[in-house]
Structures are given as C-alpha cells and as structure tokens.
Amino acid sequence: MKTTNRTSRAPVGRFREKTIVLGVTGSIAAYKAVSLARRLMAEGAVVQVVMTRNAQRFVGPLTFQELTGRPVGTDLFAPSDAVPASMGMPHLALAESADLLVIAPASAHCVAKLAHGLADDLLSTLALAAECPVVVAPAMDGGMWTHPAVCSNVLTLRQRGVTVLEPEVGPLASGRTGKGRLPEEDAILSAIAGALHPVKDFKGQRVLITAGPTQEALDPVRFISNRSSGKMGWALAEAARDRGAGVVLIAGPTALPPVPNVTVVPVVTSEDMRKEVITRFVDSDVLIMAAAVADFRPAGSSPGKIPKGRGPRTLALEPTPDILMDLPSRRAGQFVVGFSAETGDLVERARAKLRRKALDMIVANNVTEPGAGFGTETNRATLLDRAGRCDALPLMSKLELAHRILDAVLEFPTDRLQKGGTS
C-alpha cells in the first residue's frame, strides 16, 4: 500500500502571515484592545493599529506602537509613519495591505458611521476603502445596544456581509448592568478566524466531535483518567466551525475554555460520553471520535472515601463499553472517523481498528514521539481509510492537522458526504 504526503488546502495556523488592521474607537473598553493585539500577534498575525481621536483619550498610541513594533495610524491627513511615504494616502495603503479589518471596541457612533458610509477620519475612510472581511466588536453603555437606531445600523451592516458580534451582558462603566460589554477575546478571535477562512466547504454539515479524557470514579475523591488535554478535539471543533459546519463538541473534563460558536456538551465518565454520542449521532453527518475514552473503570465505586490504610491494595477493573462498536445503524451520508493513540506498531494496529470498528477513516499517532503526545500544541499522525489511503503526515500544529483531517473527509472517494458551498 502506497504511503503519500499531501499538501493541505487549509492555512498553517490561524493568523500566520495575515495582516490584520485593528481599529480602536472611543470607548472605555479601548484598554482591552491592547490584550487583543497581543493575542493576534501570538497567533502569528502582523497587527497594524488605527485609532480614532477619542480612542486616544483612553489609551495612548505609544502603547500599541511598543507592543506591535509598528507606528499607529491616527490621522487621515497628517503624515503617518504607519505606511511608506511613497504610498501617499494612509487609508488606501492600509486597505490594500489588510487581510482583515477588526474594529474592537466599536462605539455606537462608529457603528452608525459604518452603516451610513461616513468617512471623516482615518478609520472610517479605511473601512470604506477596504475590500477585505470586516469584523465589528461593539461596546457601549446603557440601553444603547437595543436602541432602534443602533439595531437598524447593525442590521444594515450584517446585510452587507459585515460580521457584527453580540456584546456581552454584565456590569457597564456607568454602574448599570446590561448588554453592552465588549465581547470576550476568544469570541472575537473566533469571528476573525471564521472571516479569514473563505471556503465554507462544510456548510450545512453537522459535525459531532468528542474530545478530552474521561474520569472513572474510585470514590468521591479519586478517579482513574489519562493524560489527554482535549487540544486535538478543540482544534477539530474550531476548524470545522470555521469551514461552515454546525459543530457539537462532547467534551470530557479539561482545563480548556469553551469553543466559541460551538455547542459544547460536558461529560465526565465514559458512560456519559457513550450516551451523548449515541443520542446525537443520528442527527450528525460526520462523527470524529478524538476523545481519549477510558478503556477500563473500577469494577465498583465506593460511596465514601476509601481510607489510606497500610499495605498494598488490589483494584479490580472492568472494560468500558466501546462507543464506536455501540453506534446505531448509520443512515446514508454519515462518515465516522476514529483515533488510535499507540506506542508501537502504529499502522498495523490502526488498520486493525479501522476494520474491526467499521470506520471510514482513522487517525493514528504514536504518543511517545516528541511533540506528538498528550498536552502538546503539535501532533504527527498517519491517516488511513477504508479505500486504502495511508498518508504519513509530518509534525504540525494541531489546528493544521485538524484541517488536514477535514480535507481527507471531503476527499474520500464516495458520495456519502455532499460538499457544502463557499461564502
């Protein structure tokens, strides 16, 4: 059987080699844009900040300049170091270089200017000139978000294809509590990732993903588990979401924050996960079992804490049900992907699981390899499918591997999964 290396259609990492213009407007939440800029840079983006005059009353341009290492755009007419002098007009130069414009925070005044096409400063003029995706993260006080004028402006922007996020509910600068807080960073980053991924080849598909470990109780204090961090499943959920899928993530206990714009179903035990998978499988088009489900559990769990005592103890274990073997009959169009974490005989063991569990595809990795074990940011895997594919992939980020797995699902030589459209 031939082993090949493939080149993914998906980008390497979320924002690597992307130029993102970060617009900051006059809101007390402007200080949060400093942390957002840092996160964007950590994701590999080149960040160019543009500030309105009122934004500078809350945060100085020097803060962003020192953080990003790039001059900050502040004025439409004054000479700017943010773009080469030979390019002349800052708003045109920035518009041409941007892969995405994100305005965070966007005040109610900024939203109104965008909706009505007003252009009286660098940021609003840039927004008109930009042909790249635009993401708007509003922040405003009082009942402004629900005011009919603001609602109308937001609707106008969304109808034009602008991504306008919903603000958060919570304490506001005025002391009131309501809807108007700047969306959380993860929600903004999620919207940016989706806007930067123009191909929605999973649009209309329902993808069910499992992730993380399970915990099998010995007593109310102790449990048996494994080293899974859930990062691979999280990456798969993000990738599928960004490619247009409706995603449900069934997650064992992890320290990871919820994935924005994904339905997260928390579970603890292997039995909890089995019930949720079986219940939700019927309505799914693709199932990806990335969770490290416990293979064994205590034969009995003590209702009270087991005292330490002295001397050795014997623990009786019983096998847990195999979720993939318990799946109900598949309807036409469903595609099932399993994972095989091994420490040796990688391909042969994975191929045996592929056949035994009647999978369409299996993702195999050797967890003892450097950079490919539990808890890492990278992974090295081999993709095998029932059509004979056996692709050994190099070490890469888990997000890139997630896209490679989704690529392989769409490339499978069958009409069982209908491809979605593009945005």
N, C-alpha and C positions, 0 to 999 in steps of 0.2 A: 504494500500500500504506500503510495507516494506521500511524503510529508512536504508541505509547502509553506512558504512565508507570504503573507498577504499585506497589502498596504491599505489601511483603513480609509474610508471616506470621511471619517469624523476627525475633528480637530484634536491636537495633542494638548490636553489640559483645557480649562475653561476659557481663560483670557490671555493665554500666551500669544505674543506677537500681535495683540489687539491694542489699538489706540482708543482710549475712552476719554471723552471730554466730560468732566464733572462740573455741572453748573450749580452754583450755590447762591441762593437768594436770601432776602432779608427776613429771617425767621430766627427765633431764639434757638431752634434746633440746628442752626448752622454749625455749631461746635461738633455735632455728630458726624458732619461730613468729613472731618479730619480722620476719624476712625474708618469711615467708609473708604476714603482714599488709600489708607494703609492696607485695608483688606484687598482692594482691587490690585494694588501693586504686589501683594503677596501671592495673588492668583496669576501673576505674570503680565499684567496689563501695563502699558505706558499710560500714565494719567496726566492729562492737561486740565488744569483747573481754570474756570472762568467765574468771576464773582461780580455780582451787581454792587452798586454803590451802597445800598442798605445792608447787604451781607457783610461788608467791611466794617460796619458798626458793631458787629457781633464777634467776628474773627478777622484777624489781620492777614493780608495776603502773604506776609512773610512766613507764617506758619505753614501754609501749603507749599510755598516755594522750597522751604527747607526740607519738607517731607518728601516731595516728589522730585526734587532736583531740577525743576523746570520753572521758568518765570510764569507768573499768574496773569491771565488776561483780565483787565479791569475796565478798559475804556475803548469805545468804538473808534475814536478819532485820534487819541494821543498815541505817539509812537509806543510800540509794545515789543518787549524782548521775547514775548511768547512765540513769535513767528519770525522767520528770517525777513530782514528788511526788504529783500528783493521781491517778496511776495506781496508787499503793499498792504492789502486790506486784511486785517486780522480775522474778520468773520468768515471771509471766503477761504482763507488758508486753513483755518481750524476746521471748517466744514468739510473741506476736501480731504483732510488727514484723518478725520474721525471714523472709526468703525461703529461707534455708538455714542449718542449723547444721553447722559442721565442727569436729570435736574433733581437734586436732593440736598436740602429741602426745597420744595416748590411752594411758595406762598400763594394765597388766594389771588393776589394781584398778578403774580407770574402766570398762574393758570388762565386768568382772564386774557392776558396779553397773548398767550399762545393760541387760545381759542379764536381770538379776533384778528390774529395776524399783525399785531402791533410790533413795531421794531424801533425802539428808541434807545437801546443800549446794546452793548456787545453781545450779551447772552440772547436776547430776544431776536436780534438780527441773525445771529448764528443759527438759531432754531429754524428760521425761515429758509436759510441757505442750505441747511444740512439735508442730504439725501439718505443718510444712514438711519437705522432704527432709533427711536426716541423713547426713553423711559422716564416717567414723571413720578416722583415720590412726594406727595403733598404733606404739608404740615401747617396747621392753622388752629386758631383758638376758638373758644366759644362754640356757637352753633353755626359757624361759617360753612363747614363742610356740607351741611344739609340745607343751606340757603338755596332757594330756587335758581338764583343766578349762577352759583357755583356748580350746582347739579347740571344745569344746562351747558356750562362750559366744559365740564368733564365729559358729558355725553358727546359733545361735538368733537373733542379730541379723540375719544375712543372710536368714533365712527370714521375718523381719518386714519386709523391704524396706530395711533399713539398708545403705548402701554401706560395707563394711569393706575397706580396701585391704590388700594384702600388704606387710609390711615388707620392707626391703632386706636383703641379705646383705652383711656386711662387718665391720670392726673394731667392737667394742662397748666401752662405757665401762669394763667390768671388765677389759679387755685380751684377752678371748676374741674369737674370730671366729665369727659365726653369723648367723642370721636374726633380726633384731630392730631394725634401724636404721629411723628414720623414713623413710617413702617420700620420694623426691625431690619437690621443689616442683612440677615440671612434671606429675608423676603425680597429685599432689593437686589441682592446678588443673584437670587433665583430668577427674578424677572430679567436681569441683564443676560444671564446665561441663555434663557429661552429666546430672547430677542436676537442674540448673536448666532443662534443655530437656525438658519433659514429653512432647512429641509425638514419638513414635518412628515417623514415617511412612516410614522406610526400613528398618524392622525386617525381617530376613530377606533383605534385598537385599545382593548382593555388588558393591561399587563398586571399580573399578580406576582409579587416578589416576596420571598422570605429572606430574613437577614438575622444575623447575630446568633448568640448561643441560646440554649435553654437551660433552666435550672431545675434540678430534680431534688426535692427536699429529703434530707435525712431526719430532720426535726425542725421545729420552728426557727432555729438559729442557723443551722448548717445545711449546705446543699452541695450536690455534685454538678459541675459545669465544665466548660472548656475555655480555651484562650481566644475564641472568636471576638472581634471588636465590632463587627457589623459593617465595617467600612466598605466592603465589596458590595453588599446589598444596597447600602446608601448610594454608592456611585451608580449602580444599575437603576435605582429609582430616579435619580437626577437625570441620567442620560435618557431614559425612556420618556420622562416628563418633557424634557427639552425637545424631544423629537415628536411631540404631539400626542403621546399616549395618555390615557386616563390610567393612573397608577394607584394600586393598593399595595402598601408595604406592611406585611405581617412581621413584626419585629420582637425578638426576644430582648431580655434586659441588656441595654448598652448605655454608655455614657454620652452618646451622640445626641445632638439636638434634633428635633423633628425636621423632616424634609419639607420645606415649604411647597404648597400646592400639590401635595401628595396625601392621600388618605392613609394615615398610619394606624395600624391595629396592634396595640401592645399585647404581648402574651408572656407567660413565664415558663411553663412546662412544655415538654414535647407533646403532651396530650392536648394542651391548649392550642398549640400550633396546628396539630393534626385536625382538630375540629374546625378551626378557622379556614384552613386550606380547603378542606373537603366542602365546606359550605360555600365558599366563594369561587371555587374552581369552575363550577358550572357556567357562571356568567363571564368567565375570562377567556380571552383569545390566546394569551401567552402566559405560561407559568414558568418562573425561574426560581428554582429552589437553591438559593445561595446560603441559606441558614446552616449553621453547624449544629444540627439537632442531635441531642444526646443519644448514643446508641444503647446505653444502659441506664437504669434507675434503681434505687434501693427497692428491694422486694417488699419492704414495709417501711412506712414513715412513722416515727414516734410522735405522739401528740404533745409530748413535753420535751424539754431539752434533755438530751442524754448526758448524764454526769460523766465527767472525765474518768474517774476511777483510776485503777492501776492495771498494768499489764496490757497485752495486746488484745485487740478486738477483731472479730470477724464480721465482715459486711457482706451480706447476701445481695447480689444484683440480679436483675431480670432484664431481658432485652425490651426496648421500647418498640412500639409498632412502627413499621416503615411507612412513612406518609405517602411516598410515591407509589408503593405497592397497594395502598388502600384507596387510591384515587377512583372516583366513579368512572363509568364508561365515558370516553371522550366523544364530544359531538364533532361534527365536521368543522375543520378550520382551527382546531386547538393545537398548540405547539408547546411541548414540555421540554424544559432544559434542566438538567441536574448538575450538581457539582460533586467533584471527587477530590477530597484532600488526602493526599497519600504521602508516604515516606519512602517508597521504593516501588519498582515495577509499575511505573506511572501509567503508561499507555495500556498495558495488558489488563491491569485492574480496572481502569476506566472503561475500556472496551467491554469487559465482562459486565460491569454495572449497566452500561448502555443497553446491552441485550437483555439482561435479567429484569430490568425495570421498564422495559419497552419505551425508552426515551427517544426523543427526536435528536437531541444533542446533549453532550456532556462536556463540562469544563473541568479539566484535570490540572492540579498543580501539586508540586512537591513542597510541602510546608517547611522542610528543613533547609531549602535553598536560601541563601542570603537575599533579603529584600522581597521574599515571596511568602513569608509566613504570616501568622495572625498578627494583627495590630499594625502592620506596616502601611505606608502610603503607596507602595508599588506591589506589583504581582507579575509572575511569569506563569503562563498557562498554555495548555495544549487543548485545542478544540477538536472534538471528534463527533461525527454524526452518523446516523444510520444509513446515509447514502455513500459512506466510505471516506468522508473527509477526515484528515488528520493533520491539523495545522499547528506546528510548534511556534508560539509567539515569543518574542524577546521580552525582557524586563521592561515594564512600562507602568505608568500611573494606573491606579485602579479605575479612574474615570475613563482613561483611554481604552483600557481593557473592556470596560462596560460597553463602550461604543462598538468595539470590535465584536463583542458577543451579539449585540443587536444587529450589526451588519450581517453576521452569519445567519441569524434567524431569517432575515429578508432574502438572503442569497440561497437558502435551502431550495433544491430543485423540486418544488411542488407548488400546487395552487392552494395548499391548505390555509395559507395566510395571505390575504389580499393586502397589497401595499396601499398605504394612505397617500394623500396628496402633498402638495407643497404650499407653503404660505406665500 
